[in-house]
Amino acid sequence: MSNPMNTKYTAWKQMVHRWQARRDIPFRKRFFVGYDLHGNTYWEFTNDGNMQRLRRKLEPFKPEFYEADYFKSIPPQWLQWLRRTRNTPPSLQELVDDQVRQSRIKILAKQSDERWHMEKLRLDQEENMKLRKELEKVEREAKEFKQVKSEEADPWKLADESKDKDPIQSATIKPRAEEPIEDPWKQADESKDKDPIQSATIKPRAEEPIEDPWKQADESKDKNPIESASIKPRK
């Protein structure tokens, strides 16, 4: 793999950094540690000559007006080293592998988002299809109801059609037919030449026959007087 620092530092500058990284030179208080992929350099130094507790710092590749602008270019591995939560500095290969890993994660996240987006579109299409079917069903039932209703007599429609007519002649509500009433004077005129006794309309009620008790006694004189007693009390 080619060195990513070849595009940021010349070969002479890289050789100087390797010389500054050596710790076997006496009276040296500043040591080069490494690079990151943005071209920043990291150093260890001491001000009091204490080589057991070296201080750590960052020298940016491109100077910025605000120091806070450097933080967006510092990898997490070098940030851990600066805060002394990591003892060994990261290598360029480790930084490249981490960058590749982050790129793969972004690609997978994008694919997952696209897959969920397509799934959402599919569910929306199914819901729209179901809703369309329900609307078509409601419209069909409404048409059938209107058709059945139009076949029946509509009193409001009849009233609208007959609003310009005579309200007495075009009345849809008609009185119930009454039975003809016989005229007693007319009946009297028709029966004036007839026999008043035969043409009487009022006839006596038919009477029930009256049984003769003496006749019943003659018929039952040879019978048992107790069982065949035919004299019954009058009703």
C-alpha positions in Angstrom: 0.0 0.0 0.0 1.3 3.4 -0.9 2.0 5.9 1.9 -0.9 8.4 2.2 1.6 11.0 3.4 3.4 11.2 0.1 0.7 13.6 -1.1 1.1 15.9 1.9 4.8 15.8 2.8 7.9 15.6 0.7 10.4 12.8 1.1 12.8 15.1 2.7 10.3 16.3 5.3 9.3 12.7 6.1 13.0 11.9 6.5 13.3 14.8 9.0 10.3 13.4 10.9 11.9 10.0 11.2 15.1 11.7 12.5 13.1 13.7 15.1 11.4 10.5 16.2 14.6 9.0 17.5 15.0 9.0 21.3 18.6 7.9 21.6 20.0 11.4 20.9 21.0 13.2 24.1 19.7 16.5 25.1 16.7 16.2 22.9 13.4 17.4 24.5 11.0 17.1 21.6 10.1 13.8 19.8 8.0 13.1 16.7 5.3 10.4 17.2 3.2 10.1 14.0 0.7 11.3 11.4 -3.0 11.1 10.9 -4.8 10.9 7.5 -5.4 14.6 7.5 -1.7 15.3 7.7 -1.6 16.5 11.3 1.5 15.6 13.3 1.7 14.5 16.9 4.6 15.1 19.3 5.8 14.5 22.8 8.0 17.0 24.6 9.2 18.1 28.0 10.0 21.6 29.5 11.7 20.5 32.7 13.8 17.6 31.4 11.5 14.9 33.0 11.6 12.1 30.5 9.3 9.9 32.5 6.3 12.3 32.1 6.3 13.7 28.6 3.6 16.1 27.5 1.7 15.5 24.3 0.5 17.9 21.6 -0.9 18.3 18.1 0.5 20.4 15.3 -2.1 20.9 12.5 -1.4 20.4 8.9 -3.3 23.6 7.9 -3.5 26.4 10.4 -7.0 27.5 11.4 -8.1 30.8 13.0 -9.9 29.0 15.8 -8.4 26.1 17.7 -11.8 24.4 18.0 -11.7 23.9 14.2 -9.0 21.3 14.6 -11.2 18.9 16.5 -13.2 17.8 13.4 -9.9 16.6 11.8 -8.6 14.6 14.8 -9.3 10.8 14.6 -10.7 9.2 17.8 -7.6 7.0 18.1 -5.3 10.1 18.3 -7.7 11.9 20.5 -7.5 9.0 23.0 -3.7 9.1 22.8 -3.7 12.9 23.5 -6.0 12.4 26.6 -3.7 9.5 27.8 -6.5 6.9 27.7 -4.4 5.1 25.1 -0.7 4.4 25.7 0.5 3.4 22.2 -0.1 5.8 19.2 -2.1 4.4 16.3 -0.5 3.5 13.0 -1.4 4.7 9.5 -2.7 1.2 8.6 -5.0 1.2 11.6 -6.4 4.6 10.6 -6.9 3.4 7.0 -8.7 0.2 8.2 -10.9 2.3 10.5 -11.8 4.7 7.6 -12.7 1.7 5.4 -14.8 0.3 8.2 -16.7 3.6 8.5 -17.2 3.8 4.8 -18.7 0.3 4.8 -21.0 1.2 7.7 -22.2 4.2 5.8 -22.9 2.1 2.7 -24.8 -0.5 4.8 -26.8 2.2 6.6 -27.7 3.7 3.2 -28.8 0.4 1.8 -30.8 -0.3 5.0 -32.5 3.1 4.7 -33.3 2.4 1.1 -34.7 -1.0 1.9 -36.9 0.4 4.7 -38.0 3.2 2.3 -39.1 0.6 -0.3 -40.8 -1.4 2.4 -42.7 1.7 3.5 -43.7 2.4 -0.1 -44.9 -1.1 -0.5 -47.0 -0.9 2.6 -48.4 2.4 1.5 -49.4 0.9 -1.9 -51.2 -1.9 -0.2 -53.1 0.5 2.1 -54.0 2.6 -0.9 -55.2 -0.4 -2.8 -57.3 -1.6 0.2 -58.7 1.9 0.6 -59.5 2.1 -3.2 -61.4 -1.2 -3.0 -63.4 0.0 0.0 -64.3 3.2 -1.8 -65.3 1.3 -4.9 -67.5 -1.0 -2.8 -69.1 2.0 -1.1 -69.8 3.7 -4.4 -71.3 0.5 -5.9 -73.6 0.1 -2.9 -74.6 3.7 -3.2 -75.5 3.3 -6.8 -77.5 0.2 -6.1 -79.3 2.0 -3.3 -80.1 4.9 -5.6 -81.4 2.6 -8.3 -83.7 0.8 -5.8 -84.9 4.0 -4.4 -85.6 5.5 -7.9 -87.8 2.5 -8.7 -90.0 3.2 -5.7 -92.5 6.1 -5.7 -90.9 9.3 -4.5 -93.6 11.5 -2.8 -91.3 14.5 -2.9 -90.8 14.1 -6.7 -94.6 13.7 -7.2 -95.1 16.9 -5.1 -92.5 18.8 -7.3 -94.2 17.6 -10.5 -97.7 18.6 -9.3 -96.8 22.0 -7.8 -98.0 23.9 -10.8 -101.3 22.0 -11.0 -104.6 22.6 -9.2 -104.0 21.4 -5.7 -107.5 20.0 -5.4 -107.4 18.0 -8.7 -103.8 16.8 -8.3 -104.0 15.8 -4.7 -102.2 12.5 -4.3 -104.1 11.7 -1.1 -107.6 10.7 -2.0 -110.5 10.0 0.5 -111.5 6.5 1.1 -114.5 5.3 -0.9 -117.6 5.3 1.2 -120.5 2.9 0.9 -123.7 4.2 -0.8 -126.4 5.4 1.6 -129.9 4.2 0.8 -132.5 7.0 0.5 -135.6 6.1 2.5 -137.8 8.5 0.5 -136.8 6.9 -2.8 -137.5 3.4 -1.4 -141.0 4.7 -0.3 -141.7 6.1 -3.8 -140.8 2.8 -5.4 -143.0 0.7 -3.1 -146.0 2.9 -3.0 -148.0 0.9 -5.6 -147.2 -2.4 -4.0 -149.0 -4.3 -1.3 -147.9 -2.7 1.9 -148.0 -6.0 3.7 -146.0 -8.0 1.2 -143.5 -5.2 0.5 -142.7 -4.5 4.1 -138.9 -4.5 4.5 -139.1 -5.2 8.2 -139.9 -8.9 8.7 -140.6 -10.6 12.1 -137.9 -12.7 13.6 -138.5 -16.4 13.0 -139.8 -18.0 16.2 -138.8 -21.3 17.6 -141.5 -24.1 17.5 -143.3 -24.6 20.8 -143.5 -28.3 22.0 -146.9 -29.6 23.1 -146.5 -31.3 26.5 -149.8 -33.3 26.1 -148.7 -34.8 22.9 -145.4 -35.8 24.4 -147.2 -37.4 27.3 -149.4 -39.6 24.9 -146.2 -40.7 23.1 -144.5 -41.8 26.2 -147.3 -43.4 28.1 -146.1 -46.9 27.5 -142.5 -46.1 28.5 -140.9 -45.9 31.9 -142.4 -42.8 33.5 -139.0 -42.0 35.2 -136.6 -42.3 32.2 -139.0 -41.1 29.5 -140.4 -38.1 31.3 -140.9 -35.6 28.5 -142.6 -32.8 30.4 -139.8 -30.3 30.8 -139.9 -26.9 32.4 -140.4 -24.0 30.0 -137.4 -22.0 29.2 
